[in-house]
């Protein structure tokens, strides 16, 4: 398993391989999503989130950013500022992780706000300066989530 960077001339350079460095956290089962921020590449790979240097030959390799057990079946991620947000269909939750590693904050799940919509097979996430937007296959809807209040609005029939 590896990550390659393809240049404008069509040549591929290896950025990461499971054989690069024996101390790196390897890609394992099912890389579901990828995002770029500066010189870093973020990947959710069942059941973890990893950061990779996207500079070919960089000895830093991979860094595990999600503490063990914090993700179950991550399906997508969104990188913004000092954090990255992961939507996890197994947990039916949106979690916010610090880019430097550490414990996540639950941004939205069934316990967030009493009477609010529950996630039911969330598959995608993006955001802007104020809100997160989660595509939920089970609901057939997009949820607008306010990370500050942990409340949501649901949009159906788009």
Secondary structure, DSSP 8 states (H G I E B T S, - for coil): -EEEEE-TTS-EEEEEETTS-TTS----S-EEEEEEETTEEEEEETTEEEEEE-STT-TT-EEE-B-TTS-SSEEEEEEETTEEEEEETTTTEEEEEETT-B--EEEESTTSSTTS---SSEEEEEE-SSEEEEEETTTTEEEEEETTTTEEEEEE--
